[in-house]
Amino acid sequence: MDTGNTAWILASTAAVSLMVPGLALFYGGMTAARTTLNMIMMTFGSVAVTGCLWILYGYSAAFGDSLGGAGLLGDVGEHLGMKGVITDNPDAAIPTSLFAAFQALFAAITVALISGALADRVKFGAWLVFSGVWITLVYLPVAHWVFALDGEGTVGGWIVNDLHVVDFAGGTAVHINAGAAALAAVLVVGRRSGWPTRSARPHNLPMVMLGAGILWFGWFGFNGGSALAAGNSASVVVLNTFAATCSALLGWLLVERLRDGHATSLGAASGAIAGLVAITPACGAVSPVGALAVGVAAGAVCALAVGWKFRFGFDDSLDVVGVHLVGGVLGTLLVGLLGTADAPSARDGLLYGGGLKLLGQQVVGSLAVLLYSFAVTWLIAKALDRALGLRVPAEAEEGGLDVALHAESAYDLQAAATASVRQPHATVTDAATPAPALGATTASPS
């Protein structure tokens, strides 16, 4: 057991756990004030459901010995209830229990990403049920395909071991998976009332920026921790992650400036996330200059892709499709072009003399995850919509989901309005000789 590696993965797991409130703030700030808490609750709720299922059977289904050696799903009974996971394994570089905790957060973040596409219109209870079913039928098989390496006497997933797709930290299993699922789910649930002529604007852009910054921090653990060791590979990955995020932010802002005449804080936050998404599969495959190229391409392309929902008529509330699906596909495919054998993944892409083989493998892996996730998610959403009803009533959607579903408000707007009509500095003593106030006016209830 290597204590240095163990310490690094412990720190990475803690960093990834901070992505949960980061995502909640990022999504929560982009919604209307009246649905902020619901958006945050959807994130935390799906994480809680995933964590419980991961302990019961999720880890075993994702990382157990492949059933029948087919590379499609792990043996659910092998580590049922974490059987054999918490015992010490002197042959492992890090404790198995730590690896299980690290990967649990990958699963939790993936399903939480989908919630942004469904903002403002889904029942909270139905969302929790959807999260559990989706993790079971979609994430666990795909995670096995992509992450489960062959071991001594064990068989892993077909995408990583047979197709040899390069996906260092989850461009397929996390981002393409979540983005395709988001598209399928919004097609079933339908548009928000009044969309697109009437759509909610982000109510708190500083919250969005803060959430993006927290996600950026957590992503160093997400990508760097996927090296599973404290060494050169993790260091290169962290450097590439930083480089791609910077160039993606600038790429998105450049598109905004040319298209709209101004660069926005929402664009900066979205560009940073687009870069993080795209570099996730490529962080161990490209050089730092290649990471800059991946980032700027993701920032520019995703900035254009978020407009596709208006062209094609699907209401992806917070642009999960435009950022995570498009960014995930782009980053995965760019490995086939920009991959270099000098990087930790040690595979040359087309531009480094590696030919078309790697690019072809990346295409097949991306399409397999995209099509599977879209098809199964559509079936899940259809079944749950008929059984439970996914949409909230029209009056709840109009009045806001915070009060309708949670009996709470993120902001006490009534108290703020009441305070605005008071004169808090006026006292009996002061009334005779009132001090002039800078810019004082008579406040009105509006």
N, C-alpha and C positions, 0 to 999 in steps of 0.2 A: 504494500500500500504506500503510495507516494503522497506524503503530507503536503508538499507544495502544490501538486495537481489538485488534491482534495480541497485545499484552501481556495484555489482559484475558482473551482466550480461552486463551492459554497458562496463565494462573493458574486459569481455570475448569476446564481439562482436568486440571490437577494436583489440583484439589479433587475432581473427579469420580472420579479414580483412587483417591483415598482412600476412596471408598465401597466399594471391593472388600474391604479388610480390615474396614471398618465393618460391612458385611453379614455377613461371615464371623463376626465376634464376636457380632453380634446373633443370628444363627441358632444359632451354636455354644453360646452360653449358655443358649438355650432348650431344648436337647436334654438327654438324660441324659449323665452323665459318660463313659459307655462308648462313646458315638457322637459325641463332640465333634469329634475330628479328622476323621472322615469328613464331617461337615457342612461344616467349614472347607475340606476338600479338594474337595468338590463345588462350592463357590463358586469357588475358585481354578482348578480344572480346567476348568470351563465357560468362564471368562474366557479361559484360554489357547487353548482350541479356537476360540472366537469370534475372537480376535485374529488367528490364522493364516488363517482363512477370510476374514476381512474384507480382509486384504492381497491374497489371491489373487483373489477375485471379489466379496466382499461389498459393498464400497464401490460398485463399478460397478453391481451389481444394485439397490442402494438409490437411488443418485443419478445413474446414467447416464441418457441420453436414453431416454424411455419407448419400449419396443418397439412398433412399429406405431402409435404415438401413442395407445395405448389407456389409458395411465395406470395400468397394472397391474404392470409390472416394468421396471426399468432395463435397458439394454443391457449384458449381462455382459461382452461383448468390448470395450466402449468404454474402460474403465480396468482391463483385466485385468492383474493383477500390479502395480497402481497405475501403469499406463502413463499418462504425461502429468500425473500428480498432483504430482510433486516438482519440476517445472519452474516457474520464476517466472512468475506471471501479473500483470502490472502493472495490469490492470483490476480485480483483485479487492481487496476491502477488507481481507481477511486471506488468508494463504497457503492454498491448497487442501489442502496436506498437513496443516495444522493443523486445518482443518475435518474432514478425514477421521479424524484421531486422536480428536478430540472426539466424533464420531459413533460411532466404534468402541466407545467406552466405554458409550454408550447401549445398543448391541446386547449387549455383554457383561453389563451389569447386568440387562438384561431376562431373559435365559435363566437367570442365576444366581438370580433371584427365584423361579423355579419350583421350585428344589431344596428350598426350605423345606417345600413340601407333601408331598414324598416322603421326608422324613427317616426314618431308622432301618430302611429295608427295601429299598433299591435297590443293585444291583451298581455299583461305581464305574466299571468299564469300559463297561458298558451306558449309564450316565449320560453319559459323554463322547460316545459315539456318538449318543445322543439329542440332546445339545446341538448337535452339528454338523448333524444332519439338520433339527432344529427351526429353527435359525437360517436354514438354506438355504430351507426350504419355507414357513416361517411368518413369521419376523421380517423378512426382506429384502423380500418383497412388501408387507407391511403398512407398513414404514418408507418404502417408495417412495410408497405411497398418501398417507401422512400428512405426510412431511417434504420430499419432492422438489418444490420450487416450479418452475413454468414459468420458463424463461430465454430469452435471445435465441437463437432458432433451436432450442430444445430443449423437450420436453414432459415435465412432471412427473406426479405422482400425482393420481388422480381425487378423492380425499377433500379434499385441500387446495385444488386448483385448480378443480374442477368443482362439488363439493358445498359448498365454502367453509366447512368445519368449522373452528372456532376451537380449536386445541390447541397452546398455546404451547410446551410442552416434553415432551409425550409421554403424556398421560393415556390416549390410545387405543393408540398404538403400543407403549408400555412397560407400563402398569399393567393396562389391560383385556386386552391381549394376553397378558401373563404370567398374570393371574388366571384367564382362561378356559382357558388351556393347563394350568394347575395342576389345575383341576377335571377336565378330560378325563383327565389323566395318573393322578390318584388313582383315578378310576373304573376304569381299566384295571388298575392295579397292585394295588388292593385295600387292605384295612385292615391295620394292624399287628396282630401277634399279641396277643390279649387286649383290643384296643380295642373299645368305650370304657370297659369296666369297669376295665381296667388300662392306664393310659397314663402315659408318663414325665413327670415334673415338671421344670421348668427347674432345671438343676443349679447355675447361677452367675448370679444376678440382677445383681450388679455388672457382669459382662461384658455382659449384655444392655443395661444402661443406657449403658455405655461405647460399645457398638456403635451404639446409637440416637443418641448425641451426635455420633459421627463421621459418621454418615449425615446428620444435620441440617446439619453443617458442609459436607459435600460437596454437599448439595442446593442450596446457594447458587450453586455453580458449575454444577450441573445445570440449574437454572431460569434463573439470571442469565446464564449463558453462552449460553443459547439465543437471547438478543437479538442475538448475534453482533456486538456493538458495545459500547463503553464509553460509555454515555450515559444519558439519562433512562429509556429503556425498561428497561435492566438494573437501574437503581436502583429503579424502581417494583416490578419483579419481586422483587428481594431483600427489599424492605419487605413486600410481600404474602406472600412465603414465610415470613418470620418471624412475621407476625401470625397466619396460619392455623395454624401449628404450635403456637403458644401456646394459642390457643383450643381446638384439637382435643385437646390434652393435658388441659385442664380439662374438656372435654365428656365425654371417656372416663371420667375420674375421677368425675364427677358421676353417671354411669350406674352405675358400680361401687358408689358410696356408697349410692345409692338401692336398688339391686338386692341387693347383698351385704352392705351394712353397713360396708364399709371400702374405702379407696382403696389400690391396690397399686403397687409400683414397676414391675411388669410391665405394668400398665395404663397407667402414665405413658409408658413407652417405646413401647407399642403405639399409644397415642393420638397421640403426636408423629409416628410414621410414618404413621398414617392421615391426619393433616393435611397432611403433605408430599405424600402420594399425591394427595389431592383437589385441592390447590392447583396441582399440576403443569400441568394443562391450563388452569387459570383464572388463573394468576399474572399474565398480561399483559392480562386482560380485565376485572378487577373493581377496585373501589376498595379502600383498606385496610379500611374498615368491611365491605365485601363479603367481603374475605378472612377477617375474623373470623367472618362468618356461614358461609362455606364450611368453615372449620376446625371450628367447634363442631358443625355438622351432621355432618361426617365422623367426629369423635370419638364422638358419641353413636350414630350409625347403625352404624358399624363395631363398636363395643362390643357392640351387640345382634346384629350379623350373624355374629360369630364363633361364636355358639351354634347357628347353622343346621346345622352339620355333625353335631351330635348329633340334631337333629330329622330330618334327611334321610338320615343314615347314611353320609356320605362322610368318610373319614379324611384331612382336610387338616391335617397334623401341626402346622405353625406358622402356620396361619391366613392363608395367601396369598390364598385366595378371599375371606375375610371382610374383609381389609384392602385388598388391591390391586385385586381385581375390583370389589368394592362401592365402595371409595373412588374408584377410577378412573372408574366410571360416574357416581357422584354428582357428582364435581368437573366432569366434562365436561358433564353436564346442567345444573348450576347456572350455567354460563356463559350458557345460554339464558335464565335468569331474572335474574341479577345483573350481566350484562355491561353496561359503560358505555362510551360513546364517548370519555369522557375518559381512559380507560386506553390503553395502547399498542396493543392489538388493535383499538380504535376501532369497536366494535360494540355497539349497545344491545340489551339483552335485554328480556324481557317487562316487568319491573318498572321499566324506564327508558324505556318507550314504544316499544320496538322491535317489539312484536307477537310472534307465534308463529313467525315464519320461522326465526330463529336457533335457537330451541329444537328445532324440527323437524329442522333440519340436524344438530344435536348428537345427537339420538336416532338418526337414520339412520346417522351415522358410527360411533356406539358399537355399534349392533347389527351393523353390517357386520363390524367387527373382532372382536367377541365371537363371532359365529357362525362366521366363517372360522377363527379360531384354535382354537376348541373342536373343530370337525369335523376339521380337518387334524391337530391334535395327537392326537386319539383314534385316527386311522388310523395315524399314526407309532408311537404307543405300542403299538397292537395288533400291528403288523408286527414291531417290535423284540422284543416279548415272545415272539412265536412263533419268531423267528429266533435270538435270543440268550438270552432269559429275563431279565426285568428284576428279579425278586425274588431276594434272597439266600436261601440255605438257612435253614430254620427254626432250626437250632442257632446259626448266625451271628447271626441277628436276636435270639435270646435272650441270647447271650453278649456281644453288642456288636460293632458293625462296625469299631471302631478296630483291635482286635486281629485280627479275622477277615479284614479286607480290606487293612489297612495294616501289620500287625505292630507297631503302636505303641500307646501309651496317652497320653492328654493329661496324666494325673496318675499319679505313681508311688505308688499307694495302698499297695503292700506295704512300701515304704520308710517311708512315713508311719506305718503300723501298727507296724513294728519300732521306730521311734524313740519311739513313745508308751510302750513298756514299759521304756525305758532310764532311767537316772538320770544325766543328762549332767553334773550339777554335783558328783557324788560322786567324790572322789579318795581316795587312801590317806591324805593329810594331813588331809583334811576328815572322814574317817570317825570319828576319835576325838572331834571336837567339831563335830557337824553343825549347820549354821545352820538355824533354822526357816524353812520356806517358807510363804508365804501361801497358805492353802487347800490345803496339800499333802495328797494322797490316794494310795493305792496304785493305780497304773495297771493296767488289765487289757487283754488283747488286743482286747476288743470296743470 
